[in-house]
Amino acid sequence: MIACPTCQTSNAADAQFCGSCGNQLTSAVAGAQAVGDRAGFGVRFVAAIIDGLILLIPNVLLNIAIDSFAARLLLQIIATAAYDIGFWVGAEGATPGKMAMGLRVTMANGDPIDVGPAVLRYVGYFVSFPLTLGIGYLLIAFSGEKRGLHDQIAGTIVIKTR
């Protein structure tokens, strides 16, 4: 075990980044990418636009088929959650937008993302945008770790795969 010098959390001996705060622990490679290999705001924004365009199709169909605003909103949230969480967990950690941009979501220590952290990351989206007026997303552009608030909540990072 190795203790993080920033938050004192115990991490696996071969971990490169702290699973709690994302701080770089060692120079050894443990599957995670160095901060320089993490995806920045611009490329992540383009990936989000691609995913938004893909999700536009089922959202339009829901708008046509369902009259109730509340029911539509709930189904859109469920559909988007299934899309994001399903791809993060089941498709090498990447939605189609992230795949197109050569990105992947992993745990801060480089491990693949699992269902629990994926759900936390999705819930963190609501904290990153509506609750903080987008400041949670802007952290990606202005923090040295290139992590949004949703990444910090879930203990994830987004890395470049190419």
Long-range contacts (C-beta under 8 A, 24 or more apart in sequence): 2-26, 11-109, 12-109, 15-109, 15-110, 16-109, 16-110, 17-108, 17-109, 17-110, 17-157, 18-108, 18-109, 19-107, 19-108, 19-109, 19-155, 20-108, 20-155, 21-108, 21-152, 22-108, 22-145, 22-147, 22-151, 22-152, 22-155, 22-157, 23-145, 30-109, 30-110, 31-106, 31-109, 31-110, 31-111, 32-106, 32-107, 32-108, 32-109, 32-110, 32-157, 32-159, 33-110, 33-157, 33-159, 33-160, 35-144, 35-145, 35-146, 37-159, 37-160, 38-145, 38-146, 38-147, 38-157, 38-158, 38-159, 38-160, 39-101, 39-103, 39-146, 39-158, 39-159, 39-160, 40-140, 40-141, 40-146, 41-137, 41-138, 41-140, 41-141, 41-146, 43-101, 43-102, 43-103, 43-160, 44-98, 44-101, 44-103, 44-140, 44-158, 46-97, 46-101, 47-95, 47-97, 47-98, 47-100, 47-101, 47-103, 48-97, 49-97, 50-96, 50-97, 50-100, 50-101, 51-83, 51-84, 51-95, 51-96, 51-97, 51-98, 52-97, 54-83, 54-96, 54-97, 55-79, 55-80, 55-83, 81-119, 81-122, 84-118, 84-121, 84-122, 84-125, 85-115, 85-118, 85-119, 85-122, 88-113, 88-118, 88-121, 89-113, 89-114, 89-115, 89-118, 94-161, 98-158, 102-160, 102-161, 102-162, 103-158, 103-159, 103-160, 103-161, 104-158, 104-159, 104-161, 105-156, 105-157, 105-158, 106-156, 106-157, 106-158, 106-159, 107-155, 107-156, 107-157, 108-155, 108-156, 108-157, 113-154, 113-156, 117-154, 117-155, 117-156, 118-154, 120-153, 120-154, 120-155, 121-150, 121-151, 121-153, 121-154, 121-156, 122-150, 123-153, 124-148, 124-149, 124-150, 124-151, 124-152, 124-153, 124-154, 125-150, 127-153
